[in-house]
Amino acid sequence: MRELTATEADAVTPDLVSQAFVLEALESRGQIYGYCRYLYDISLQRARGYGVLKALLQLLATEDGLALSEIARRLRRQASATRDYLRRLMEVDLLVEREGRYLYADPVFRYWVAQTTKGVAITGFPRQEELKALVAGLAERFARASTQLGRAKESEVRELLRKLAGSTVPGAYLGQAATIQVPAFTRIEPYRSPDGQTEIDALAENGERWAVEVQWRQKRVGRNELDQLLTAAASLQARPWCVSQAGFTPEASTFAAERGILISNAEDLAALAKSIG
């Protein structure tokens, strides 16, 4: 939009980009708005059952990643009927299913649905204060969703470790050359020290201990983060294992190899899960 085009003397800042996105998504003349409106209308027409499907999309726009039972409860529908509605939305590529949870296929479309169904729309060029409030809301929603996803992934890793207990796995999935014998852990739980200074996403115990940290974000883990995990693990006399969605910086990978830290990225985690069926 012309109003947000940077002059030659001004650099394009992240804040400027965020404001441009909000305008394009929520102003009725914006290209993102037009695309989302078209996608919303045509997809619901193809999927059949407009009223219920609209309510379902609104629900997941607010709380993405719900399970079938929770969606059925919120919609006050039978699970079988709810599954059919979800299937219709997946057939038109609005939703995807991942490990029993239903999410928007497109996060931009989810943002548009969440805002427009609440009556948030922009007519004309808004005041700077209004734009900042909308951008702040977008940032808050992203942070909340990231936190929820991170907690879900931590729980998933703990469950995976329970299933791997006592088995032998390829060392490559843990950043090691040789195969790894996973101890037969009997207790795997989040840990927080009495003074609150040390928090671990999973402390696995049974004679031997593993201290597990999950970093589920679109940024590679660096050396400093591994050093912090190593310190925490040492205080617990545990072997450190770091799981990072985006992987590790070269410096971090070298540090892990030198210090015996187990490391896994998203692909490694998927391979570990597949190895146990």
Buried (B, 14 or more C-beta within 10 A) or exposed (E): EEEBEEEEEEEEEEEBEBBBBBBBBBBEEBEBBEBBBEBBEEBBEEBEBEEBBBBBBBBBBBBBBBEBEBBBEBBEBEEEEBBEBBEBBBEBEBBEEEEEBBBBEBEBBBBBBBBBBEEBEBEEBBEEEEBBEBBEBBEEBEEEBEEEBBBBBBBBBBEBBBBBBEBEBBEBBBBBEEEBEBBEBEEBEBBEEEEEEBEBBBBBBBEBBBBBBBBBBEEBBBBEBBBBBBEBBEEBEBBBBBBBBBBBBEEBBEBBEEBEBBBBBBEBBEBBBEBEE
